[in-house]
Amino acid sequence: MRIAALPIWSLNIQDDDPAVRDPALAHEYGRFLGDRWGRNPAVIWVLGGDPWRKGSNVDTPSRLALVRAMAEGIADGAAGGGDFDGQADWDAVLMTFHPPGGNKSSSMWLHNEPWLDFNMIQTTTRFSFDNWRTVMRDFALTPPKPTLDAEVAYEESLSLNKEEPRDMRTRPWDARRAAWWNVLAGGFGHTYGHRSFIGWMRKGETYKHGAHIPWYERLEAPGATQMIHLRKLVEATRFHDHRPAMELLDGDPGGGDAHIQVGASADGRVAIAYTPMGRPVRFRARSLRRPRRRALVRPEDGRIQGHRPGRPDLGHGRVRAPDLRGGRRLGVGRRARVPAVRLRPAGASALCAVLAAGRAFSAPDAATPHAGDAASIARHRMG
């Protein structure tokens, strides 16, 4: 268990706050926190706090000074002391920064800060998003730092984009799309959210952006339980050292909701492609190290279908996905030697295509399937 601890919520800090006027106070406050909780490895310190209002973010010098002073204080407290001198044992704690929303990342202002251990992205809840783009941009930065999308597509939420429909809610498909795109683009993790968790809704209560269901009734919301299939696939294929690998896709990845995202392990043994709208996936298989295994995984229930090691080699065969409505098994047809592998999902189902070289991997445990969700990408109407 880990806890993300936010010493302040930057948006609510006014310009005349004493800690804004005098960073030494911010350092003192940070040192108090670090001394009390900084040596607990379960605590991840998150500075910032949705600073979208003009003047509240670190592009304002006084706010940057505040954040730097607080980071130094937390590190000094965790290490057992230290003066407010711009120096600290930054390895004593794990820290990041919560940025404003709208495809923003902490890297935009703070990537080279010595206290920032990893970048955090806030894509914001909306129907149309491309968080894979922001994650890949962070992944390519120097010096390299881990990154992840920490706020995107809260399940059963209204869109925060005022130009999108106001009578629709995000579906489990939106929550899954956000997670798979994030991880396969290079994110080291993902944060799932549900709109009714914000404000801890109780029976009969409502809150902004569509929160209306008691939080305890959504602990096993469809999107929440489906996150486990992504995690277990990563663990089963030992995909932890992954990177974005769009060069392995033979063809146009597409845009919008249909974008196909590809990631690969650093050793080139595993490639995973996510196709949220069920578009065919064609790998440049010879770019992988002797691919031997292949599978199709349904992200909504973890159902996996594939083949044992052996012929036909992926580089010389065509793989068709099963008809998910009828449950047919995967069929492989031999043909002339070709430099790519084609996986053709049926209908409009979201699928994950996996190629692996010499690695056995087991199917993620399938949770109770949610009927009709695989083929349906329509979003909830308000009700």
Stockholm file with secondary structure:
# STOCKHOLM 1.0

chainA/1-383         MRIAALPIWSLNIQDDDPAVRDPALAHEYGRFLGDRWGRNPAVIWVLGGDPWRKGSNVDTPSRLALVRAMAEGIADGAAGGGDFDGQADWDAVLMTFHPPGGNKSSSMWLHNEPWLDFNMIQTTTRFSFDNWRTVMRDFALTPPKPTLDAEVAYEESLSLNKEEPRDMRTRPWDARRAAWWNVLAGGFGHTYGHRSFIGWMRKGETYKHGAHIPWYERLEAPGATQMIHLRKLVEATRFHDHRPAMELLDGDPGGGDAHIQVGASADGRVAIAYTPMGRPVRFRARSLRRPRRRALVRPEDGRIQGHRPGRPDLGHGRVRAPDLRGGRRLGVGRRARVPAVRLRPAGASALCAVLAAGRAFSAPDAATPHAGDAASIARHRMG
#=GR chainA/1-383 SS CCEEECSCCGGGCCTTCHHHHCHHHHHHHHHHHHHHHTTCTTEEEEEECCCCSTTSSTTSHHHHHHHHHHHHHHHHHHHTCCCSSSCCCGGGSCEEEECCSSSEETHHHHTTCTTCCSEEEEEESCSSCCHHHHHHHHHTCSSCCCEEEEEECCBTCCCSCTTSCSSEECCHHHHHHHHHHHHHTTCSCBCCCBGGGTTTCCTTCCBGGGBCSCGGGSTTCHHHHHHHHHHHHHHHTTCTTEEECGGGBCSCCCCGGGCCEEEEETTSSEEEEEETTCCCEEECGGGSSSCCEEEEECTTTCCEEECCSSSSCGGGEEEECCCTTTTCCCEEEECSCCSCEEEECCTTCCEEEEEESSCCCCCCCCCCCCTTTTTCCCCEECC
#=GC SS_cons         CCEEECSCCGGGCCTTCHHHHCHHHHHHHHHHHHHHHTTCTTEEEEEECCCCSTTSSTTSHHHHHHHHHHHHHHHHHHHTCCCSSSCCCGGGSCEEEECCSSSEETHHHHTTCTTCCSEEEEEESCSSCCHHHHHHHHHTCSSCCCEEEEEECCBTCCCSCTTSCSSEECCHHHHHHHHHHHHHTTCSCBCCCBGGGTTTCCTTCCBGGGBCSCGGGSTTCHHHHHHHHHHHHHHHTTCTTEEECGGGBCSCCCCGGGCCEEEEETTSSEEEEEETTCCCEEECGGGSSSCCEEEEECTTTCCEEECCSSSSCGGGEEEECCCTTTTCCCEEEECSCCSCEEEECCTTCCEEEEEESSCCCCCCCCCCCCTTTTTCCCCEECC
//
